Amino acid sequence: MSLYAQRGVSAQKEEVHQATEKLDKGLYPNAFCKIYPDYLGGDPAWVNLMHADGAGTKSILAYLYWKETGDLSVWKGIAKDAIAMNLDDLLCVGIYDNLLFSSTIDRNKRNIPGDVLSTIINGSQEFFDELKSFGVGIQYLGGETADVGDVVRTIAVNGTMTARWPKDKLVTNDRIKAGDVIVGFASYGQATYEQEYNSGIGSNGLTSARHDMLHKTYGARFHESYDTTLDENVVYIGPHRMTDSIEVSVNTGGGIETRTTDIGHLLLSPTRTYAPLLKKLLTEQFDHIHGLVHCSGGGQTKCMKYLPDNFRITKDNLFEAPVVFREIQAASGSDDREMYQVFNMGHRLEVFTDAAAADAMIQLGKEFNIDTQIVGRVEAAKEKTLRLVVGGKEINY
């Protein structure tokens, strides 16, 4: 059993899928998000979507960093995570405007004071204001903030995003076909709309990242930061403290620059939203977009859930894994198979398109200073299979 499983989490969420398998799959079963008829407006040419997600256990990392340094600003990143994990999933069905967001924050009042709540809530509004400047309109409709100390040890930051959208502007993944190429957009670096280096960590796999990277002393000092029924052999088994410094290489658009950050900020980099980029892709190259996948839970295997037919997916030109994933792998001893199934390992957004359209998409990515390249291709097959090439070695799923 992997360390990930021993900590009570699953990259593939098998039990969740089993529990929901009898539910309606929506109008387009291959779409990245479940799409329903227009119950709100009753128009057959429109659809409704409601999506729920959050920052997951990344909020515990923010808690540890804040307790250790007093830096409240890390909670703004958690606000961004909860929003981006909703927004970027909806972007993958073509929706980029006229969205509604409601937040759900559950806290243990004894550990999480009001100034943390204020930072998260105000940080959410600041992020919406920033997105609006790129033509991505999201209305913040409040939400629920509950004191549930018997349920939550620290804080859980989640949200729900709702949209009503025309059917003829949806990306349903039904157009993915043999011969398509997969354009990958990096999860790391510093996009033109980001204020600092982004490690690419996103908001998936953070339970393992936290325990594999951080030192045993965190468990001793902060019992509220983990499930105390876990075997101590899988709890905070790493070599690092949050404030340990580490160097990163950043493409500034004008060259490569070496910067010094710390392990805490590496693990707490806010999930990159591709909203400014996808707004342009969806408005300028919609007809060339055959499919969109956000490599969230399931990492580089995520695409296999949204294929409209039996295809062989080959990804043999992946990005070099950024430093955060190399550090996690070194600390955990996990093999490549598990790493690429848990983490995005370098790119979170995939566009399935015809080869002739790929160059324009790559150029658009570069305009936003996001490293972009063709990472793989789609081939006809008798069954759905995935082949990754990592370091010259094949991994088959």
N, C-alpha and C positions, 0 to 999 in steps of 0.2 A: 504494500500500500504506500502510495506517495505521501510525502510530507503534507502536501496540499489536502489530501483526503483525511489524513490523521488529524488535521486541525478542524475537521467538520465542514469543509467546503468542497464544492465540485465545479470544475471549469465547464463541464458540459451540462450541469444542472439536470441530471437524468430524472431525479424524483419529481422535480418541478414539472418537467415536460410530461411525465407519466400522469401527474395529478390533473393536468389541463388538457390531456389528449382528446377528451370527448367534447370540448368546447368548440363553438363555431370558429372555423379558420378564417372567416372573413371573405370578402369578395375576391381577393387575389392572394391565394395561399403562399405564393412564392415571394411576395413583397416583404421587405425588411420589417415593416410594422403591420399590425392587423388593421385592415381597412373595412369600414362598415358603410351601409347605405346612409343616405343623408337623413337620419332621424331628426335632426334639428330643423332642417328646412324643407324636407319633403320633395327635394328636386332630384330626379333620377340622373341628372348630369353632374351631380356633386356627391361627395362622400364625407364621412365623419371619421376622425381618429382621436383617440385618447391614449396617451402613453405615460407610464409611470416608471421612474428610475431614481437614482440618487447617488450620493458620494460613497456609499458603502462603508467599509471599515477604514477608509482613508481619513475619516474624521478622528479616529483614534491617534493617527500620526500627528494631526494638527494639535490634538490635546496634549500629547507628549512634548511637542516642540514648544507649545505655549507655556506649559508648566515649567519647562526647563529654562526658557529664555525670557518669558513675559511678553513675547511678540504676538500681539493680537492680529496682525495683518494676515497671518496664515489662514485665518478663518474666512477671509474673502476668497481665497482659493477654493475652499470647500463649497462656498456658495456657487462659484463657477462650475465646479464639478457636477453638482446636482442639476444645474441647468443644461450644461453641455451634453451630459449623458442622455437627456431627453431630446434636446434640440437636434443633435447630430443623427440620432436614430430617425427622427421625422424628416430630416433633410434627405435621408436615403430613400424616401419614397417621393421626393420631389417638392416637399413643403418648406418654404423659407419665409413666409410672411403671414400676418394676421393670425398669430398664435396667442393662446391664453395660457398663463402659468399660475398654478396654485402650489404653494410650498407646504410641506408637512415636516415639522421639526419636533422630535421627541427628545427630551433631555432629562438628565438627573440633576435636579436643581442644586443638590449639595456639591456637585462637582463643576457645573456649568453655570456661571453667573450671568446676569443680564447684559453685561457689556459684550460677551461673546455672541449672544443672540442678536444684539444691535448690529454688530459687525457683519454677521451673516446676512441679515435682512437688508441692511443698507448696501452691502456688497452686491446683493442680487440686483437691486435697482440700478446700481452703477453699471453692472454688466449689461443690463437691458438697454440702458441709455447708449452704451458703447456700440452694441449691435445695431441699434436703430440708425446710427451714422453710416452703416453699410447697407441700409435698405432692408434689414431683417427686423420686422416689427413684432414685438412680443409685449403683450399687456400683462402686468403683474397684478393678479386679482387677490392678493393676500393668501390666506391659508389657515392652517391649524398649527399652533405651537402648544405642546402639552408637557406637563411635568409628570413623568411616569418613571420615577426612580426605582420602582419595583420591577420594571421591565427593562430599562436601559441603564447601563452603568455610567456612560458618559453622554453621548449625543448621537442621534441619527438624523441626517439631513437629506430629505427626499423631496420629490415634487411630482406634479402631474401636469402634462402639457396637452392642450386640446386644439384641434384645428378642423376647419371646414374647407374643402378644397375641390376644385373642378377635376372630374375624372380624366379629361384629356391632357392634364398636366401632371399625371402620376407616373412614377417610375415603379413598375411592378416586378421587375426582373424576368418577366416572361419573354423578353426579347434577347436574353443571353443565348448565344448560339456558338456552335463549333466554328473556329476560326477567329473568334474574338481575342483581343489581347486585354490584359489587366493592367491598368495604370495605377500605380501606388503612390500615395501622397504621404510624405514622412510625418511621423508623430512628434519628432524632436527638432531642435534648433530654435530659431527665433524668427517667426513670421513677421511680416511688416506690421501686423496689428497686435503683436505681443510686446509687452514692456520688458521682458527678461527671457533668459534662456529657458526653454522647455525641455525637460529630460525625455518626454515621450511616454511616461509611465501610465498616463490615463487614470482610470478608476477601477481597473480589474486586476485581480491577483494580489491586492494589497495586504490581505491577511498573511500570505506567505512572504511577501516582500518585507513586511514589518518584522515577523519572527525570524526570518533568515538573515536579515541585515543587522538588527539591533541586539545589543549586548544584554546578557542575563540580568544585569542590574535594573533594567526597566521593569521586569516582572517583579523584582523585589521591592521596588519603590512605588510602583503603580499597579496594585492588584486589580484596580477597576478597569485596567486597559486590556484585559484578556479573560477568556473563559477559564476559571480556576479549576475546572474539572478535567482539563486537558492534561495529558502526560507531560511532565516537566521536560522530557527529552525533546519536545517539539516547541517549547515556549522560549522565545527570545534566545536564540542559539547563535546569534551572529557576532561579528567582531567590532561593530561600529557603535559610536554614540552619535546622536543627532547633529551635534555641532562639529563633528570631524570634517576637516576641509578636504576638498577634492577638486581637481582641475578638469575643466571641460573645454572642448573645442567648439567654437561657435562660428558659423558662416554668417557674416554680417551683411552679405550682399556685395561687399567691396573687398572681401578677403576673409581668411580664417583667423580668428582671434582666440587666444587662450585666456580663460577666465577662471577665477577661483570661487567656488560655492561651497556648500556643506551637504552632508548626507541628508539632512532634514529637508532642505529645499529640493534635492534631487528626487526624493520620494514624494514630496508634496507639490511638484509642478502641476498646476491646474490642467485638467483634461483639455487638450487643444480642441477648440471648435473649428470646424472647416466652413462655418457659415459664410464668411465673406467670399471665400473661394467658390463654394457651391452655389451661392446666389448668382455669380457670373456664369458658371458652367451651366446651370439650369435655365438661365435666360438667354444665353448665347449659343449653347450647343446641345440643347435638349434632345433633338432628333438623333444625335449620335450616342446618347447615353442608353446603353442596353440594360445595364444593371448597376446598382450601387450597394456596397456593403460596408458597414462600420465594424471594423475588427475589434469588437469589445469582448464580452465573455466568450471564451473559446479561441481567442487570439487568431492565429493564421488558419485555423480550421473553420472559422465562423462561416465562410462563404459556402460551405457544403450544405448548409440548411436552406439555401435560397435558390438552388438551381432548378430550372423548369424541366430538365430532362436528364438522362444519364450522360454525364460528361466526365472526362478526365481533366482535372485541373492540375496544371504543372506550374509551380512557382520556382523558377531556377535562376532568377536574377534579383533576389531579395536585397534590401538594404543591409549594410553592415550593422549588426546590433549596436545601438548606442550604449554609452558607458553605464547607464543605470542598470540595464539588463545584464551586462557583463559582470557587474559587481554582485548582483543578486545571484547569478549562476555560480560565481566563484564562492560565495558565502554558503550557498545551499547544497552545492554538489549535484544539482539537478541536471539530467541529460537534456540534449537539444529537443528530443521528442516532447518532453513535458514542458519545457520553456516555451516552445512555439504553440503549445496547446493552451497555455495559461495567459501568456503575455502577447502583446502585439509585435514586439521585437523590432520595431522600427517604422512600421506604417499602420495607421488606423483606418485609412479611407482607401477603398478600391473602386475604380470605375471600370466596368466592362464595356468595351467599345470596339469598333472596327479599327484595324491597323491604320487606315488612312487618316483617322481623326485623332490618333494618339498624340502626334507632335504638337498640335494646337493646345491640347490639354496640358501637356508637359510644360509648354511655354507659359501658360496661364498660372500653373503652380509656381513657376520660378518668379513670375511677377509679384507674387506674395512672399517671396523668399522661402518657399517650402520646397525642399528637395523632392523631385518627382521623376519617376522613371517607369518603364514597362517592367513589371515584376514577374509576369507569367502569361499564360495563354489557356484557351479552352479548346479541348479536342473531343471528338465523338468517342463514345465508349459504350460498353455493354452494361456498365454499372457506374455509380458515382464513386470516384476515387480522387484522392489528393496526393500529389507528390511534391515534396519540398526538397530543394537542394541547399544544404547548409554546409559551408566549409568543404565543398566537394563531395559530401556524403548525402545519400538519399534518405529521406524519412517518408514513409508511406502510411497513409491513414485510410 
